[in-house]
């Protein structure tokens, strides 16, 4: 068994820290306004948007949790990460919402749709989401690195080192530094996801060696034995499609490109890259499961599997590269979250309630200071996280409950603030009540179960619909302005004689999801292909990619059988 770091590992790791921090600080020269800090002035090309979506959407807890889950119960647990696989094509349809809102945060979008009170509720949730997410991400990296280095670096030391680095360049460089650093770090994550496989397969005797050591169920793409039956996968997909709409970093993921298509391509295909590398994480879990059996080793915590493989299977220098890649996965996400947290506090609290006459320079510095302070809370939360997978699912679950009002507000014009308030209260309340009744324990983070989640979602959507129908509608003029904005191109070079942006339908870019009840009117079907061409073509192309990836994963599990 190897122990500690070789000097080559140290050189690689120090080189990474110096390089990525220096690069981020070099980009700070481009940040002169609050808009460049929070949104990069919406000038990112499609390839930067892809790197940002993949880098920000991929965290250390993803591969730690996935490798650990596969190590414990088999390949079918890939659906914990692939829960969003079946809804990835919908990202193509959702992405333009955020750019057309012309806002900096989703909290401002919620205010446009439901009023200031609901915006406060959302913003409190969003800041909590960022704090919880950063904590889970930091702890995920700590688990890998402490095991990979034979505890040469303590988990607390890992958390502190990562935090210092990403805070330094994010504080000054904002979303510009974050987005470009994300692109570089995305490449490192791809390397990380495949680095252990060649040496791992050699160590266990290939796929035939794994099959000799592991039960047949470990090689199934769908297996109820792993707890990943059809109902569970369906509930995870619902969690994904509803929750993604309310995740507070979605605006920076979709709205900061130089065109609407850049946002669509970035979010959809950046996410599909994550689906590809997830196969590598799951395969690594199978390799480690076979490896420990062959060597007679016991791992007390399944989530140590990735770190164990890194320590046992890599040569000097490559272990340092692996640790650097783990850091890259976290720092790319945490830097984006830090900027978005600052934007939320600055735009939705400081500017609205504390200093309504703040200058742009004051907004810029408040974004920096508040992002820094709230990130420190995430660090403190990281020290309390025990199970990374359950922490990951918890953050996505609370986003799904808030997503009821975001998604519902786009799909249905009649949704109002009263329905939104009750939807949030009832979905959260019922979820915790059902879990408490099942466990007889009052916890913040419960083990994710499909039934309590499903009932809570059903109750939340029912409350939104019923209460909205029984109470006073939102101001008609404000709602019409909101939806009119959603019907207009946000990246048009010219405006009409009325001073408004052109209607998207004239360019084949009307949005299919917008006000879904409108599908029951004849006008919605008039000129369908001409108006919805961008949505339809992109949607089905993305489904083709999903089909190919599922087929590849299935085929991989047939090898050696």
Residue pairs with C-beta under 8 A, 6 or more apart in sequence:
1 150
1 311
1 312
2 150
2 311
2 312
2 319
3 150
3 152
4 149
4 150
4 152
5 13
5 149
5 152
5 319
5 320
6 316
6 317
6 319
6 320
7 316
8 316
8 317
8 320
9 316
9 317
9 319
9 320
9 323
10 320
11 317
11 320
12 317
12 320
12 321
12 324
13 320
13 323
13 324
13 327
16 324
16 327
16 328
17 161
17 165
17 327
20 165
20 169
20 181
20 184
20 185
20 328
20 331
21 165
21 168
21 169
23 169
23 177
23 180
23 181
23 184
24 168
24 169
24 170
24 172
24 173
24 177
24 178
24 180
24 181
24 335
25 168
25 169
25 172
25 173
25 177
27 169
27 173
27 176
27 177
27 180
27 181
28 169
28 172
28 173
28 174
28 176
28 177
30 36
30 173
30 176
31 37
31 172
31 173
31 174
31 176
31 177
31 364
33 41
33 360
33 364
34 346
34 360
34 361
34 363
34 364
34 367
35 41
35 104
36 174
36 175
36 176
37 174
37 175
37 176
37 339
37 342
37 364
37 367
37 368
38 104
38 174
38 175
38 252
38 339
38 342
38 343
38 346
38 347
38 367
39 104
39 175
39 252
39 255
39 256
40 174
40 175
40 176
40 179
40 256
42 99
42 255
42 256
42 257
42 258
43 256
43 258
44 52
44 179
44 256
44 257
44 258
44 262
44 266
45 257
45 258
45 262
46 257
46 259
46 261
46 262
46 265
46 266
47 183
48 179
48 180
48 182
48 183
48 257
48 266
49 179
49 253
49 256
49 257
49 262
49 263
49 265
49 266
49 267
49 270
50 183
50 186
50 265
50 266
50 269
50 270
50 273
51 179
51 182
51 183
51 184
51 186
51 187
51 270
52 178
52 179
52 182
52 183
52 252
52 253
52 256
52 266
52 270
52 336
53 253
53 266
53 267
53 270
53 271
54 182
54 186
54 189
54 270
54 271
54 273
54 274
55 181
55 182
55 183
55 185
55 186
55 189
55 328
55 329
55 332
55 333
55 336
56 182
56 249
56 252
56 253
56 332
56 333
56 336
56 337
57 253
57 270
57 271
57 274
57 333
58 186
58 189
58 274
58 277
58 329
58 332
58 333
59 133
59 136
59 137
59 140
59 329
59 330
59 333
59 392
60 137
60 138
60 140
60 141
60 144
60 326
60 329
60 330
61 136
61 137
61 139
61 140
61 141
61 388
61 389
61 391
61 392
62 81
62 140
62 274
62 278
62 281
62 329
62 392
63 144
63 192
63 193
63 281
63 284
63 306
63 329
64 140
64 141
64 143
64 144
64 303
64 306
64 307
64 388
65 80
65 81
65 140
65 303
65 388
65 389
65 392
66 77
66 78
66 80
66 81
66 278
66 281
66 282
66 285
67 281
67 282
67 284
67 285
67 288
67 303
67 305
67 306
67 309
68 285
68 301
68 302
68 303
68 304
68 305
68 306
68 388
68 389
69 77
69 80
69 285
69 302
69 389
70 77
70 78
70 281
70 282
70 283
70 284
70 285
70 286
70 289
71 285
71 286
71 288
71 289
71 299
71 302
71 305
72 285
72 289
72 302
73 218
73 225
73 226
73 227
74 214
74 215
74 217
74 218
74 219
74 220
74 223
74 225
74 226
74 286
75 218
75 219
75 220
75 221
75 282
75 283
75 285
75 286
75 553
75 557
76 217
76 220
76 221
76 222
76 223
76 225
76 226
76 228
77 226
77 227
77 228
77 282
77 285
78 221
78 278
78 279
78 282
78 553
79 85
79 228
79 232
79 233
79 236
80 228
80 236
80 389
80 393
81 274
81 275
81 278
81 281
81 282
82 275
82 278
83 233
83 236
83 237
83 239
83 240
84 237
84 240
84 241
84 244
84 271
84 275
85 275
85 546
85 549
85 550
86 233
86 237
86 240
86 546
87 237
87 240
87 241
87 244
88 268
88 271
88 272
88 275
88 542
88 546
89 268
89 539
89 540
89 542
89 543
89 546
90 241
90 539
91 244
91 264
91 267
91 268
91 271
91 542
92 264
92 267
92 268
92 535
92 538
92 539
92 542
93 511
93 512
93 513
93 535
93 538
93 539
94 244
94 245
94 254
94 267
94 513
95 253
95 254
95 260
95 263
95 264
95 266
95 267
95 268
96 254
96 260
96 263
96 264
96 490
96 504
96 509
96 511
97 245
97 254
97 410
97 486
97 511
97 513
98 106
98 109
98 250
98 251
98 253
98 254
98 255
98 263
99 254
99 255
99 257
99 260
99 263
99 490
99 491
100 260
100 485
100 486
100 488
100 489
100 490
101 108
101 109
101 112
101 251
101 255
101 485
101 486
102 485
102 490
103 109
103 112
103 251
103 255
104 251
104 343
104 347
105 123
105 126
105 248
105 251
105 340
105 343
105 344
105 347
105 348
106 122
106 126
106 246
106 248
106 250
106 251
106 406
107 119
107 122
107 123
107 126
107 248
107 344
107 347
107 348
108 119
108 347
108 348
109 251
109 406
110 118
110 119
110 122
110 405
110 406
110 409
111 118
111 119
111 348
112 478
112 482
113 409
113 474
113 479
113 482
114 405
114 409
114 416
114 417
114 420
114 474
115 417
115 474
116 352
117 417
118 405
118 417
118 420
118 421
119 348
120 348
121 421
121 424
122 246
122 402
122 405
123 344
123 345
123 348
123 349
125 246
125 398
125 402
126 248
126 344
127 341
127 344
127 345
127 374
128 398
129 247
129 248
129 395
129 398
129 399
130 248
130 249
130 337
130 340
130 341
130 344
130 374
130 378
131 341
131 374
131 377
131 378
131 381
132 378
132 381
132 391
132 394
132 395
132 398
133 333
133 337
133 378
133 395
134 333
134 334
134 337
134 338
134 375
134 378
134 379
134 381
134 382
135 378
135 379
135 380
135 381
135 382
135 383
135 384
135 385
135 391
136 382
136 385
136 388
136 391
136 392
136 394
136 395
137 330
137 333
137 334
137 382
138 158
138 159
138 162
138 163
138 330
138 334
138 378
138 379
138 382
139 155
139 159
139 382
139 383
139 385
139 388
139 391
140 330
140 388
140 392
141 158
141 159
141 162
141 326
141 327
141 329
141 330
142 155
142 156
142 158
142 159
142 382
143 155
143 301
143 303
143 304
143 307
143 388
144 306
144 307
144 310
144 323
144 326
145 153
145 155
145 158
145 307
145 323
145 326
145 327
146 153
146 154
146 155
146 158
146 307
147 304
147 306
147 307
147 308
147 310
147 311
148 307
148 308
148 310
148 311
148 319
148 322
148 323
148 326
149 311
149 319
149 323
150 311
153 161
156 383
159 379
159 382
159 383
160 379
161 327
162 327
162 330
162 331
162 334
163 334
163 375
163 376
163 379
165 327
165 331
166 330
166 331
166 334
166 335
166 338
167 338
167 372
167 375
169 177
169 178
169 181
169 335
170 177
170 178
170 334
170 335
170 338
170 339
170 371
171 338
171 368
171 371
171 372
172 368
174 339
174 367
174 368
175 252
175 256
175 336
175 339
177 335
178 332
178 335
178 336
178 338
178 339
179 256
179 336
181 331
181 332
181 335
182 332
182 335
182 336
184 328
185 328
185 329
185 331
185 332
186 270
186 273
186 332
188 324
188 325
188 328
188 329
189 277
189 325
189 328
189 329
189 332
190 273
190 277
191 321
191 325
192 322
192 325
192 326
192 328
192 329
193 277
193 278
193 280
193 281
194 277
194 280
195 314
195 318
195 321
195 322
195 325
196 284
196 287
196 306
196 309
196 310
196 313
196 314
196 322
197 280
197 283
197 284
197 287
199 313
199 314
200 284
200 287
200 288
200 291
200 309
200 313
201 207
201 287
203 287
203 291
203 312
203 313
204 210
204 213
204 287
204 290
204 291
204 294
205 212
206 560
207 559
207 560
207 561
208 560
209 290
209 294
210 219
210 286
210 287
210 289
210 290
210 560
211 219
211 560
211 561
213 289
213 290
213 293
213 294
214 286
214 289
214 290
214 293
217 223
217 225
217 226
218 286
218 289
219 286
219 557
219 561
220 557
221 550
221 553
221 554
221 557
222 228
222 229
222 230
222 233
231 450
231 454
232 450
234 450
235 450
235 453
235 454
236 450
238 400
238 453
238 454
238 457
239 393
239 396
239 397
239 400
239 453
240 396
240 400
241 407
242 400
242 403
242 404
242 407
242 457
243 396
243 397
243 399
243 400
243 402
243 403
244 250
244 399
244 403
245 403
245 406
245 407
245 410
246 399
246 400
246 402
246 403
246 405
246 406
246 407
247 396
247 399
247 403
248 340
248 344
249 336
249 337
249 340
250 267
251 340
252 336
252 339
252 340
253 263
253 266
253 267
254 263
254 264
254 266
254 267
255 263
256 263
257 263
257 266
258 491
259 491
260 489
260 490
260 491
260 509
261 534
264 534
264 538
268 538
268 542
269 542
269 545
272 542
272 545
272 546
272 549
275 546
275 549
276 549
279 549
279 552
279 553
279 556
281 306
282 553
283 556
284 305
284 306
284 309
285 305
287 309
288 299
288 305
288 306
288 308
288 309
289 305
291 297
291 309
291 312
292 298
292 299
292 308
297 308
299 305
299 308
303 387
303 388
303 389
310 319
310 322
310 323
311 319
314 322
334 375
334 378
337 375
337 378
338 371
338 372
338 374
338 375
339 367
339 371
340 371
341 370
341 371
341 374
341 375
342 366
342 367
342 368
342 369
342 370
342 371
342 372
342 374
343 367
343 371
345 366
345 367
345 370
345 371
345 374
346 363
346 366
346 367
346 370
347 363
350 358
350 363
350 366
350 370
351 358
351 363
355 362
358 366
385 391
387 445
390 445
390 446
390 447
390 448
391 445
393 448
394 444
394 445
394 446
394 448
397 431
397 448
397 453
398 428
400 453
400 457
401 424
401 427
401 428
401 431
401 456
401 457
401 460
402 424
404 423
404 424
404 427
404 457
404 460
404 461
404 464
405 415
405 420
405 423
405 424
405 464
408 415
408 419
408 420
408 423
408 461
408 464
408 465
409 415
409 420
410 486
410 513
410 514
410 515
411 513
411 515
411 516
411 517
412 465
412 468
412 515
412 516
412 517
413 479
413 483
413 515
413 517
414 468
414 469
414 473
414 517
415 464
415 465
415 468
416 467
416 468
416 471
416 472
416 473
416 474
417 474
418 467
418 468
418 471
418 472
419 463
419 464
419 465
419 466
419 467
419 468
419 469
419 471
420 464
422 463
422 464
422 467
423 460
423 461
423 463
423 464
423 467
424 460
426 456
426 459
426 460
426 463
427 456
427 457
427 459
427 460
427 463
428 456
430 452
430 455
430 456
430 459
430 460
431 452
431 453
431 455
431 456
432 442
432 446
434 451
434 452
434 455
434 456
435 443
435 446
435 449
435 452
436 442
438 449
438 452
439 446
446 452
473 479
483 514
483 515
486 511
486 514
487 503
487 504
487 505
487 510
487 511
487 514
488 500
488 501
488 502
488 503
488 504
489 501
489 502
489 503
489 504
489 507
489 509
490 501
492 501
492 502
494 502
495 501
495 502
496 502
504 510
504 511
505 527
505 530
505 531
507 534
508 530
508 531
508 532
508 533
508 534
509 533
509 534
509 535
510 531
510 532
510 535
511 535
512 532
512 535
512 536
512 539
518 524
519 525
529 536
